[in-house]
């Protein structure tokens, strides 16, 4: 006999559809940016859009928006650690001597 004991917040289909449409618009904006001549700002723009899209997916589709402080803090710590390692890798490649 199934019981209705599922806990958690369920987002409405309208809200999820709106987030999906935002993701589609941001994807189109990413494609548009790659076709423009922005120099070094092209990478900054594309990464900013990618981070925004990742934040939307994490917040709504992974339901992180409805979690407590501890889980949000652990996610933030993991993302900061990832950014630190990626940044150190870029610094290493940037200042590496050419053969």
QUILIN-V15305 format. One record per residue. N is the residue number from 1. RES is the residue in three letters. OMEGA is omega in radians with two decimals (999 if undefined). D_LAST is the distance of its C-alpha to the last C-alpha in Angstrom with 1 decimal. Layout:
{{N,RES,OMEGA,D_LAST} {N,RES,OMEGA,D_LAST}}
This chain:
{{1,UNK,-3.14,69.8} {2,UNK,3.11,66.8} {3,UNK,-3.13,66.8} {4,UNK,-3.10,65.5} {5,UNK,3.14,63.5} {6,UNK,-3.14,60.1} {7,UNK,3.08,58.7} {8,UNK,-3.14,56.3} {9,UNK,3.10,56.0} {10,UNK,3.14,56.0} {11,UNK,-3.14,54.9} {12,UNK,3.12,57.1} {13,UNK,3.11,56.1} {14,UNK,3.13,56.4} {15,UNK,3.12,53.8} {16,UNK,3.09,51.4} {17,UNK,3.10,52.0} {18,UNK,3.10,51.2} {19,UNK,3.11,47.9} {20,UNK,3.10,47.1} {21,UNK,3.05,47.9} {22,UNK,3.10,45.7} {23,UNK,3.09,42.8} {24,UNK,3.11,43.5} {25,UNK,3.11,43.7} {26,UNK,3.07,40.4} {27,UNK,3.07,38.8} {28,UNK,3.09,40.2} {29,UNK,3.08,38.9} {30,UNK,3.10,35.4} {31,UNK,3.13,35.7} {32,UNK,-3.14,37.1} {33,UNK,-3.12,34.2} {34,UNK,-3.14,31.6} {35,UNK,3.13,33.6} {36,UNK,3.11,33.8} {37,UNK,-3.12,31.4} {38,UNK,-3.12,30.8} {39,UNK,-3.14,27.2} {40,UNK,-3.13,25.5} {41,UNK,3.10,28.9} {42,UNK,-3.14,29.0} {43,UNK,3.13,26.8} {44,UNK,3.13,28.9} {45,UNK,-3.14,32.1} {46,UNK,3.12,31.2} {47,UNK,3.09,30.2} {48,UNK,3.11,33.4} {49,UNK,3.13,35.5} {50,UNK,3.11,33.9} {51,UNK,3.09,34.6} {52,UNK,3.12,38.2} {53,UNK,3.11,38.7} {54,UNK,3.11,37.5} {55,UNK,3.09,39.9} {56,UNK,-3.14,42.7} {57,UNK,-3.14,42.2} {58,UNK,-3.07,42.0} {59,UNK,-2.99,45.0} {60,UNK,-3.05,47.3} {61,UNK,3.07,46.5} {62,UNK,3.05,45.4} {63,UNK,3.12,48.3} {64,UNK,3.12,46.3} {65,UNK,-3.07,48.5} {66,UNK,-3.13,51.4} {67,UNK,-3.12,49.9} {68,UNK,-3.09,50.6} {69,UNK,-3.08,48.6} {70,UNK,-3.13,47.1} {71,UNK,3.07,45.5} {72,UNK,3.12,44.2} {73,UNK,3.11,42.8} {74,UNK,3.07,41.0} {75,UNK,3.12,39.5} {76,UNK,3.11,38.4} {77,UNK,3.12,36.8} {78,UNK,3.14,35.0} {79,UNK,3.08,33.7} {80,UNK,3.10,32.6} {81,UNK,3.10,30.8} {82,UNK,3.13,29.0} {83,UNK,3.11,28.1} {84,UNK,3.13,26.8} {85,UNK,3.11,24.5} {86,UNK,3.11,23.3} {87,UNK,3.10,22.8} {88,UNK,3.09,20.8} {89,UNK,3.12,18.5} {90,UNK,3.11,18.0} {91,UNK,3.12,17.4} {92,UNK,-3.13,14.8} {93,UNK,-3.11,12.9} {94,UNK,-3.06,13.7} {95,UNK,3.11,12.4} {96,UNK,3.13,9.3} {97,UNK,3.10,6.4} {98,UNK,-3.12,3.8} {99,UNK,999,0.0}}
